[in-house]
Amino acid sequence: MLTISQAVLAQSSLDLLTVSGRYGFPQTAGEPIAAKNSEYGGLVNLKIPIVLSDKSIFYSEVSYLWSHVESEADLGTAVANPLDIKGYILQTGLVQTLNEKQKLHLLFVPRFMSDGEVKSEDNWQFGGVVMFENRYNNDLMLRYGLLYNTELFGPSLTPLLHVDWNINSKWSLAGLFPISLKLAYQATESFSTGFSYFALVTSYRLGTPEYEGDYVERRSIDLTAYARQKIVNNIFLEGRIGYAVGRSYSQYDEDDQLDFRIMILDFGDDRVAKNTMMKGGPIANLRLVYNLSFDN
């Protein structure tokens, strides 16, 4: 099964399971009341490729992400403080081989995004991903596609470019831009280092009675240096430290929406935030990874 997965997924390696924790160093921030804010959170990601035939894989990816943000100021009862938000994201669908170099990825992407207070159909968001893959040579594979999602602030469309490029025997570039990208230097067989980029906009429905129906939009571009060490077999420990650019947790009324978003371009956005916590600042991240290499 894994041999066939290698051929269909066409990647040099795959992080099958990732468990990570994130810490944002306290800072003075917030609107309309400036006060000391703190943030921490985490992510669990599991990838499940199931082989259907020598040309087809049923691929699934499950992610759980959560964040806790708190301000020292008294923000009143109409604003969430502290703020605890949780997201469950499923990507599932078909990876179909077209020929020796090309494949098609069709994925359904439902999300359940909330503060955990009220579980209802209003917490659901639905979207999808379509990507065309082309392997140019043994060292370079690209996928081109689109991600669509019905965010709580309105419909969102994101062009995607997946890169898997072995630049040489030491350097590689891999990721799904504009969401994630990693430039890696393989110093030894068991140790690598480099630069990581992670950017994600997510929205969460709130359920506490005082502001039930409101939603929080989280933004952040995480730019970090990282180091990754093999612990035993296929298990790695990875540490990241860097800076969160443009980070914010903004609370809006449920009817306060924009018309459409393409990447970072907002159309018809005249929203007024009830409150915004956090801002750009230093971050640290620690993750445990089970990685499967296809090089051997």
Contacts in CASP RR format, 6 or more apart in sequence:
PFRMAT RR
TARGET T0000
AUTHOR 0000-0000-0000
METHOD contacts of the structure
MODEL  1
MLTISQAVLAQSSLDLLTVSGRYGFPQTAGEPIAAKNSEYGGLVNLKIPI
VLSDKSIFYSEVSYLWSHVESEADLGTAVANPLDIKGYILQTGLVQTLNE
KQKLHLLFVPRFMSDGEVKSEDNWQFGGVVMFENRYNNDLMLRYGLLYNT
ELFGPSLTPLLHVDWNINSKWSLAGLFPISLKLAYQATESFSTGFSYFAL
VTSYRLGTPEYEGDYVERRSIDLTAYARQKIVNNIFLEGRIGYAVGRSYS
QYDEDDQLDFRIMILDFGDDRVAKNTMMKGGPIANLRLVYNLSFDN
1 51 0 8 1.000
2 292 0 8 1.000
4 51 0 8 1.000
4 54 0 8 1.000
4 57 0 8 1.000
5 49 0 8 1.000
5 51 0 8 1.000
5 57 0 8 1.000
6 294 0 8 1.000
7 54 0 8 1.000
7 97 0 8 1.000
8 49 0 8 1.000
8 51 0 8 1.000
8 55 0 8 1.000
8 56 0 8 1.000
8 57 0 8 1.000
8 95 0 8 1.000
8 97 0 8 1.000
8 103 0 8 1.000
9 49 0 8 1.000
9 57 0 8 1.000
9 59 0 8 1.000
9 95 0 8 1.000
9 294 0 8 1.000
10 103 0 8 1.000
10 133 0 8 1.000
10 135 0 8 1.000
10 141 0 8 1.000
10 164 0 8 1.000
11 141 0 8 1.000
11 164 0 8 1.000
11 174 0 8 1.000
11 294 0 8 1.000
12 164 0 8 1.000
12 166 0 8 1.000
12 172 0 8 1.000
12 174 0 8 1.000
12 293 0 8 1.000
12 294 0 8 1.000
12 295 0 8 1.000
13 291 0 8 1.000
13 292 0 8 1.000
13 293 0 8 1.000
13 294 0 8 1.000
13 295 0 8 1.000
14 47 0 8 1.000
14 291 0 8 1.000
14 292 0 8 1.000
14 294 0 8 1.000
15 45 0 8 1.000
15 47 0 8 1.000
15 289 0 8 1.000
15 290 0 8 1.000
15 291 0 8 1.000
16 46 0 8 1.000
16 47 0 8 1.000
16 290 0 8 1.000
16 291 0 8 1.000
16 292 0 8 1.000
17 45 0 8 1.000
17 46 0 8 1.000
17 47 0 8 1.000
17 289 0 8 1.000
17 290 0 8 1.000
18 43 0 8 1.000
18 44 0 8 1.000
18 45 0 8 1.000
18 287 0 8 1.000
18 288 0 8 1.000
18 289 0 8 1.000
18 290 0 8 1.000
19 43 0 8 1.000
19 44 0 8 1.000
19 287 0 8 1.000
19 288 0 8 1.000
19 289 0 8 1.000
20 42 0 8 1.000
20 43 0 8 1.000
20 44 0 8 1.000
20 285 0 8 1.000
20 286 0 8 1.000
20 287 0 8 1.000
20 288 0 8 1.000
21 40 0 8 1.000
21 41 0 8 1.000
21 42 0 8 1.000
21 43 0 8 1.000
21 285 0 8 1.000
21 286 0 8 1.000
21 287 0 8 1.000
22 39 0 8 1.000
22 40 0 8 1.000
22 41 0 8 1.000
22 42 0 8 1.000
22 43 0 8 1.000
22 67 0 8 1.000
22 283 0 8 1.000
22 284 0 8 1.000
22 285 0 8 1.000
23 39 0 8 1.000
23 40 0 8 1.000
23 41 0 8 1.000
23 283 0 8 1.000
23 284 0 8 1.000
23 285 0 8 1.000
24 38 0 8 1.000
24 39 0 8 1.000
24 40 0 8 1.000
24 244 0 8 1.000
24 281 0 8 1.000
24 282 0 8 1.000
24 283 0 8 1.000
24 284 0 8 1.000
25 281 0 8 1.000
25 282 0 8 1.000
25 283 0 8 1.000
25 284 0 8 1.000
26 36 0 8 1.000
26 37 0 8 1.000
26 38 0 8 1.000
27 36 0 8 1.000
27 37 0 8 1.000
27 278 0 8 1.000
27 279 0 8 1.000
27 280 0 8 1.000
27 281 0 8 1.000
28 34 0 8 1.000
28 35 0 8 1.000
28 36 0 8 1.000
28 37 0 8 1.000
29 35 0 8 1.000
29 37 0 8 1.000
29 277 0 8 1.000
29 278 0 8 1.000
29 279 0 8 1.000
29 280 0 8 1.000
30 37 0 8 1.000
30 71 0 8 1.000
30 275 0 8 1.000
30 276 0 8 1.000
30 277 0 8 1.000
30 278 0 8 1.000
30 279 0 8 1.000
31 273 0 8 1.000
31 275 0 8 1.000
31 276 0 8 1.000
32 275 0 8 1.000
33 71 0 8 1.000
33 73 0 8 1.000
33 75 0 8 1.000
33 275 0 8 1.000
34 73 0 8 1.000
35 71 0 8 1.000
35 72 0 8 1.000
35 73 0 8 1.000
36 71 0 8 1.000
36 72 0 8 1.000
37 69 0 8 1.000
37 70 0 8 1.000
37 71 0 8 1.000
37 72 0 8 1.000
37 277 0 8 1.000
37 278 0 8 1.000
37 279 0 8 1.000
38 69 0 8 1.000
38 70 0 8 1.000
39 67 0 8 1.000
39 68 0 8 1.000
39 69 0 8 1.000
39 70 0 8 1.000
39 278 0 8 1.000
40 67 0 8 1.000
40 68 0 8 1.000
41 65 0 8 1.000
41 66 0 8 1.000
41 67 0 8 1.000
41 68 0 8 1.000
42 65 0 8 1.000
42 66 0 8 1.000
42 67 0 8 1.000
43 63 0 8 1.000
43 64 0 8 1.000
43 65 0 8 1.000
43 287 0 8 1.000
44 63 0 8 1.000
44 64 0 8 1.000
44 65 0 8 1.000
45 61 0 8 1.000
45 62 0 8 1.000
45 63 0 8 1.000
45 64 0 8 1.000
46 61 0 8 1.000
46 62 0 8 1.000
46 63 0 8 1.000
47 59 0 8 1.000
47 60 0 8 1.000
47 61 0 8 1.000
48 59 0 8 1.000
48 60 0 8 1.000
48 61 0 8 1.000
48 62 0 8 1.000
49 57 0 8 1.000
49 58 0 8 1.000
49 59 0 8 1.000
49 60 0 8 1.000
49 95 0 8 1.000
50 57 0 8 1.000
50 58 0 8 1.000
50 59 0 8 1.000
50 60 0 8 1.000
51 57 0 8 1.000
52 58 0 8 1.000
54 97 0 8 1.000
55 96 0 8 1.000
55 97 0 8 1.000
56 94 0 8 1.000
56 95 0 8 1.000
56 96 0 8 1.000
56 97 0 8 1.000
57 94 0 8 1.000
57 95 0 8 1.000
58 92 0 8 1.000
58 93 0 8 1.000
58 94 0 8 1.000
58 95 0 8 1.000
59 91 0 8 1.000
59 92 0 8 1.000
59 93 0 8 1.000
59 94 0 8 1.000
59 95 0 8 1.000
59 105 0 8 1.000
59 107 0 8 1.000
60 90 0 8 1.000
60 91 0 8 1.000
60 92 0 8 1.000
60 93 0 8 1.000
61 90 0 8 1.000
61 91 0 8 1.000
61 92 0 8 1.000
62 88 0 8 1.000
62 89 0 8 1.000
62 90 0 8 1.000
62 91 0 8 1.000
63 87 0 8 1.000
63 88 0 8 1.000
63 89 0 8 1.000
63 90 0 8 1.000
64 86 0 8 1.000
64 87 0 8 1.000
64 88 0 8 1.000
64 89 0 8 1.000
65 86 0 8 1.000
65 87 0 8 1.000
65 89 0 8 1.000
65 202 0 8 1.000
66 84 0 8 1.000
66 85 0 8 1.000
66 86 0 8 1.000
66 87 0 8 1.000
67 83 0 8 1.000
67 84 0 8 1.000
67 85 0 8 1.000
67 218 0 8 1.000
67 249 0 8 1.000
68 82 0 8 1.000
68 83 0 8 1.000
68 84 0 8 1.000
69 82 0 8 1.000
69 83 0 8 1.000
69 249 0 8 1.000
69 277 0 8 1.000
69 278 0 8 1.000
70 81 0 8 1.000
70 82 0 8 1.000
70 83 0 8 1.000
71 81 0 8 1.000
71 82 0 8 1.000
71 277 0 8 1.000
73 81 0 8 1.000
75 81 0 8 1.000
75 275 0 8 1.000
77 210 0 8 1.000
78 210 0 8 1.000
78 211 0 8 1.000
78 274 0 8 1.000
79 211 0 8 1.000
79 251 0 8 1.000
79 274 0 8 1.000
79 275 0 8 1.000
80 115 0 8 1.000
80 206 0 8 1.000
80 208 0 8 1.000
80 211 0 8 1.000
80 214 0 8 1.000
80 216 0 8 1.000
80 251 0 8 1.000
80 275 0 8 1.000
81 275 0 8 1.000
81 277 0 8 1.000
83 115 0 8 1.000
83 216 0 8 1.000
83 249 0 8 1.000
83 251 0 8 1.000
83 277 0 8 1.000
84 115 0 8 1.000
84 116 0 8 1.000
85 113 0 8 1.000
85 114 0 8 1.000
85 115 0 8 1.000
85 204 0 8 1.000
85 216 0 8 1.000
85 218 0 8 1.000
85 249 0 8 1.000
86 113 0 8 1.000
86 114 0 8 1.000
86 115 0 8 1.000
86 116 0 8 1.000
86 204 0 8 1.000
87 111 0 8 1.000
87 112 0 8 1.000
87 113 0 8 1.000
87 114 0 8 1.000
87 202 0 8 1.000
87 204 0 8 1.000
88 111 0 8 1.000
88 112 0 8 1.000
88 113 0 8 1.000
89 109 0 8 1.000
89 110 0 8 1.000
89 111 0 8 1.000
90 108 0 8 1.000
90 109 0 8 1.000
90 110 0 8 1.000
90 111 0 8 1.000
91 107 0 8 1.000
91 108 0 8 1.000
91 109 0 8 1.000
91 129 0 8 1.000
92 107 0 8 1.000
92 108 0 8 1.000
92 109 0 8 1.000
93 106 0 8 1.000
93 107 0 8 1.000
93 108 0 8 1.000
94 104 0 8 1.000
94 105 0 8 1.000
94 106 0 8 1.000
94 107 0 8 1.000
95 103 0 8 1.000
95 104 0 8 1.000
95 105 0 8 1.000
96 103 0 8 1.000
96 104 0 8 1.000
96 105 0 8 1.000
96 106 0 8 1.000
97 103 0 8 1.000
98 104 0 8 1.000
100 135 0 8 1.000
101 134 0 8 1.000
101 135 0 8 1.000
101 136 0 8 1.000
102 132 0 8 1.000
102 133 0 8 1.000
102 134 0 8 1.000
102 135 0 8 1.000
103 132 0 8 1.000
103 133 0 8 1.000
104 130 0 8 1.000
104 131 0 8 1.000
104 132 0 8 1.000
104 133 0 8 1.000
105 129 0 8 1.000
105 130 0 8 1.000
105 131 0 8 1.000
105 132 0 8 1.000
105 133 0 8 1.000
105 143 0 8 1.000
106 129 0 8 1.000
106 130 0 8 1.000
107 128 0 8 1.000
107 129 0 8 1.000
107 130 0 8 1.000
108 127 0 8 1.000
108 128 0 8 1.000
109 126 0 8 1.000
109 127 0 8 1.000
109 128 0 8 1.000
109 129 0 8 1.000
109 147 0 8 1.000
109 149 0 8 1.000
110 124 0 8 1.000
110 125 0 8 1.000
110 126 0 8 1.000
110 127 0 8 1.000
111 124 0 8 1.000
111 125 0 8 1.000
111 126 0 8 1.000
111 127 0 8 1.000
111 149 0 8 1.000
112 123 0 8 1.000
112 124 0 8 1.000
112 125 0 8 1.000
113 123 0 8 1.000
113 125 0 8 1.000
113 152 0 8 1.000
113 202 0 8 1.000
113 203 0 8 1.000
113 204 0 8 1.000
113 205 0 8 1.000
114 123 0 8 1.000
114 204 0 8 1.000
114 205 0 8 1.000
114 206 0 8 1.000
114 207 0 8 1.000
115 204 0 8 1.000
115 205 0 8 1.000
115 206 0 8 1.000
115 207 0 8 1.000
115 208 0 8 1.000
115 216 0 8 1.000
116 207 0 8 1.000
117 206 0 8 1.000
117 207 0 8 1.000
117 208 0 8 1.000
118 205 0 8 1.000
118 207 0 8 1.000
118 212 0 8 1.000
122 205 0 8 1.000
122 213 0 8 1.000
123 205 0 8 1.000
125 149 0 8 1.000
125 150 0 8 1.000
125 151 0 8 1.000
125 152 0 8 1.000
125 203 0 8 1.000
126 149 0 8 1.000
126 150 0 8 1.000
127 147 0 8 1.000
127 148 0 8 1.000
127 149 0 8 1.000
127 150 0 8 1.000
128 147 0 8 1.000
128 148 0 8 1.000
128 149 0 8 1.000
129 145 0 8 1.000
129 146 0 8 1.000
129 147 0 8 1.000
129 148 0 8 1.000
129 160 0 8 1.000
130 145 0 8 1.000
130 146 0 8 1.000
131 143 0 8 1.000
131 144 0 8 1.000
131 145 0 8 1.000
131 146 0 8 1.000
131 160 0 8 1.000
131 162 0 8 1.000
132 143 0 8 1.000
132 144 0 8 1.000
132 145 0 8 1.000
133 141 0 8 1.000
133 142 0 8 1.000
133 143 0 8 1.000
133 162 0 8 1.000
134 141 0 8 1.000
134 142 0 8 1.000
134 143 0 8 1.000
134 144 0 8 1.000
135 141 0 8 1.000
136 142 0 8 1.000
138 166 0 8 1.000
139 165 0 8 1.000
139 166 0 8 1.000
139 167 0 8 1.000
140 164 0 8 1.000
140 165 0 8 1.000
140 166 0 8 1.000
141 163 0 8 1.000
141 164 0 8 1.000
141 165 0 8 1.000
142 161 0 8 1.000
142 162 0 8 1.000
142 163 0 8 1.000
142 164 0 8 1.000
143 160 0 8 1.000
143 161 0 8 1.000
143 162 0 8 1.000
144 160 0 8 1.000
144 161 0 8 1.000
144 162 0 8 1.000
145 159 0 8 1.000
145 160 0 8 1.000
145 161 0 8 1.000
146 157 0 8 1.000
146 158 0 8 1.000
146 159 0 8 1.000
146 160 0 8 1.000
147 157 0 8 1.000
147 158 0 8 1.000
147 160 0 8 1.000
148 155 0 8 1.000
148 156 0 8 1.000
148 157 0 8 1.000
148 158 0 8 1.000
149 155 0 8 1.000
149 156 0 8 1.000
149 158 0 8 1.000
150 156 0 8 1.000
151 201 0 8 1.000
151 202 0 8 1.000
151 203 0 8 1.000
151 217 0 8 1.000
151 261 0 8 1.000
152 203 0 8 1.000
152 204 0 8 1.000
152 205 0 8 1.000
152 215 0 8 1.000
152 217 0 8 1.000
152 254 0 8 1.000
152 257 0 8 1.000
153 203 0 8 1.000
153 215 0 8 1.000
153 217 0 8 1.000
153 252 0 8 1.000
153 257 0 8 1.000
153 258 0 8 1.000
153 261 0 8 1.000
153 271 0 8 1.000
154 257 0 8 1.000
154 258 0 8 1.000
154 259 0 8 1.000
154 260 0 8 1.000
154 261 0 8 1.000
155 260 0 8 1.000
155 261 0 8 1.000
156 201 0 8 1.000
156 260 0 8 1.000
156 261 0 8 1.000
156 262 0 8 1.000
157 260 0 8 1.000
157 261 0 8 1.000
157 262 0 8 1.000
157 263 0 8 1.000
158 178 0 8 1.000
158 179 0 8 1.000
158 262 0 8 1.000
158 263 0 8 1.000
159 262 0 8 1.000
159 263 0 8 1.000
160 176 0 8 1.000
160 177 0 8 1.000
160 178 0 8 1.000
160 179 0 8 1.000
161 176 0 8 1.000
161 177 0 8 1.000
161 178 0 8 1.000
162 175 0 8 1.000
162 176 0 8 1.000
162 177 0 8 1.000
163 173 0 8 1.000
163 174 0 8 1.000
163 175 0 8 1.000
163 177 0 8 1.000
163 181 0 8 1.000
164 174 0 8 1.000
164 175 0 8 1.000
165 172 0 8 1.000
165 173 0 8 1.000
165 174 0 8 1.000
166 172 0 8 1.000
167 173 0 8 1.000
169 186 0 8 1.000
170 185 0 8 1.000
170 186 0 8 1.000
170 187 0 8 1.000
171 183 0 8 1.000
171 184 0 8 1.000
171 185 0 8 1.000
171 186 0 8 1.000
172 183 0 8 1.000
172 184 0 8 1.000
172 186 0 8 1.000
173 181 0 8 1.000
173 182 0 8 1.000
173 183 0 8 1.000
173 184 0 8 1.000
174 181 0 8 1.000
174 182 0 8 1.000
174 184 0 8 1.000
175 181 0 8 1.000
175 182 0 8 1.000
178 199 0 8 1.000
178 263 0 8 1.000
179 198 0 8 1.000
179 199 0 8 1.000
179 200 0 8 1.000
180 196 0 8 1.000
180 197 0 8 1.000
180 198 0 8 1.000
180 199 0 8 1.000
181 196 0 8 1.000
181 197 0 8 1.000
182 194 0 8 1.000
182 195 0 8 1.000
182 196 0 8 1.000
182 197 0 8 1.000
182 226 0 8 1.000
183 194 0 8 1.000
183 195 0 8 1.000
183 196 0 8 1.000
184 192 0 8 1.000
184 193 0 8 1.000
184 194 0 8 1.000
184 228 0 8 1.000
185 192 0 8 1.000
185 193 0 8 1.000
185 194 0 8 1.000
186 192 0 8 1.000
187 193 0 8 1.000
189 230 0 8 1.000
190 229 0 8 1.000
190 230 0 8 1.000
191 227 0 8 1.000
191 228 0 8 1.000
191 229 0 8 1.000
191 230 0 8 1.000
192 227 0 8 1.000
192 228 0 8 1.000
193 225 0 8 1.000
193 226 0 8 1.000
193 227 0 8 1.000
193 228 0 8 1.000
194 225 0 8 1.000
194 226 0 8 1.000
194 227 0 8 1.000
195 223 0 8 1.000
195 224 0 8 1.000
195 225 0 8 1.000
195 226 0 8 1.000
196 222 0 8 1.000
196 223 0 8 1.000
196 224 0 8 1.000
196 225 0 8 1.000
196 226 0 8 1.000
196 240 0 8 1.000
197 221 0 8 1.000
197 222 0 8 1.000
197 223 0 8 1.000
198 221 0 8 1.000
198 222 0 8 1.000
198 224 0 8 1.000
199 220 0 8 1.000
199 221 0 8 1.000
199 222 0 8 1.000
200 218 0 8 1.000
200 220 0 8 1.000
201 217 0 8 1.000
201 218 0 8 1.000
201 219 0 8 1.000
202 217 0 8 1.000
202 218 0 8 1.000
203 215 0 8 1.000
203 216 0 8 1.000
203 217 0 8 1.000
203 218 0 8 1.000
204 215 0 8 1.000
204 216 0 8 1.000
204 218 0 8 1.000
205 213 0 8 1.000
205 214 0 8 1.000
205 215 0 8 1.000
205 254 0 8 1.000
206 212 0 8 1.000
206 213 0 8 1.000
206 214 0 8 1.000
206 215 0 8 1.000
206 216 0 8 1.000
206 251 0 8 1.000
207 213 0 8 1.000
207 214 0 8 1.000
211 251 0 8 1.000
211 274 0 8 1.000
213 254 0 8 1.000
214 251 0 8 1.000
214 252 0 8 1.000
214 253 0 8 1.000
214 254 0 8 1.000
214 274 0 8 1.000
215 251 0 8 1.000
215 252 0 8 1.000
215 254 0 8 1.000
216 249 0 8 1.000
216 250 0 8 1.000
216 251 0 8 1.000
216 252 0 8 1.000
217 248 0 8 1.000
217 249 0 8 1.000
217 250 0 8 1.000
217 252 0 8 1.000
218 248 0 8 1.000
218 249 0 8 1.000
219 246 0 8 1.000
219 247 0 8 1.000
219 248 0 8 1.000
219 250 0 8 1.000
220 244 0 8 1.000
220 245 0 8 1.000
220 246 0 8 1.000
220 247 0 8 1.000
220 248 0 8 1.000
220 280 0 8 1.000
221 244 0 8 1.000
221 245 0 8 1.000
221 246 0 8 1.000
221 247 0 8 1.000
222 240 0 8 1.000
222 242 0 8 1.000
222 243 0 8 1.000
222 244 0 8 1.000
222 245 0 8 1.000
222 283 0 8 1.000
222 285 0 8 1.000
223 242 0 8 1.000
223 243 0 8 1.000
223 244 0 8 1.000
223 245 0 8 1.000
224 240 0 8 1.000
224 241 0 8 1.000
224 242 0 8 1.000
224 243 0 8 1.000
224 283 0 8 1.000
224 285 0 8 1.000
225 240 0 8 1.000
225 241 0 8 1.000
225 242 0 8 1.000
226 238 0 8 1.000
226 239 0 8 1.000
226 240 0 8 1.000
226 241 0 8 1.000
227 238 0 8 1.000
227 239 0 8 1.000
228 236 0 8 1.000
228 237 0 8 1.000
228 238 0 8 1.000
228 239 0 8 1.000
228 289 0 8 1.000
229 236 0 8 1.000
229 237 0 8 1.000
229 238 0 8 1.000
230 236 0 8 1.000
231 237 0 8 1.000
234 290 0 8 1.000
234 291 0 8 1.000
234 292 0 8 1.000
234 293 0 8 1.000
235 288 0 8 1.000
235 289 0 8 1.000
235 290 0 8 1.000
235 291 0 8 1.000
236 288 0 8 1.000
236 289 0 8 1.000
236 290 0 8 1.000
236 291 0 8 1.000
237 286 0 8 1.000
237 287 0 8 1.000
237 288 0 8 1.000
237 289 0 8 1.000
238 286 0 8 1.000
238 287 0 8 1.000
238 288 0 8 1.000
238 289 0 8 1.000
239 284 0 8 1.000
239 285 0 8 1.000
239 286 0 8 1.000
239 287 0 8 1.000
240 283 0 8 1.000
240 284 0 8 1.000
240 285 0 8 1.000
240 286 0 8 1.000
240 287 0 8 1.000
241 282 0 8 1.000
241 283 0 8 1.000
241 284 0 8 1.000
241 285 0 8 1.000
242 282 0 8 1.000
242 283 0 8 1.000
242 284 0 8 1.000
243 280 0 8 1.000
243 281 0 8 1.000
243 282 0 8 1.000
243 283 0 8 1.000
244 280 0 8 1.000
244 281 0 8 1.000
244 282 0 8 1.000
244 283 0 8 1.000
245 280 0 8 1.000
246 279 0 8 1.000
246 280 0 8 1.000
247 278 0 8 1.000
247 279 0 8 1.000
247 280 0 8 1.000
247 281 0 8 1.000
248 276 0 8 1.000
248 277 0 8 1.000
248 278 0 8 1.000
248 279 0 8 1.000
249 276 0 8 1.000
249 277 0 8 1.000
249 278 0 8 1.000
250 273 0 8 1.000
250 275 0 8 1.000
250 276 0 8 1.000
251 273 0 8 1.000
251 274 0 8 1.000
251 275 0 8 1.000
251 276 0 8 1.000
252 271 0 8 1.000
252 272 0 8 1.000
252 273 0 8 1.000
252 274 0 8 1.000
253 274 0 8 1.000
256 271 0 8 1.000
256 272 0 8 1.000
257 271 0 8 1.000
258 266 0 8 1.000
258 267 0 8 1.000
258 268 0 8 1.000
258 269 0 8 1.000
258 270 0 8 1.000
258 271 0 8 1.000
259 267 0 8 1.000
259 268 0 8 1.000
259 269 0 8 1.000
260 266 0 8 1.000
260 267 0 8 1.000
260 268 0 8 1.000
261 267 0 8 1.000
END
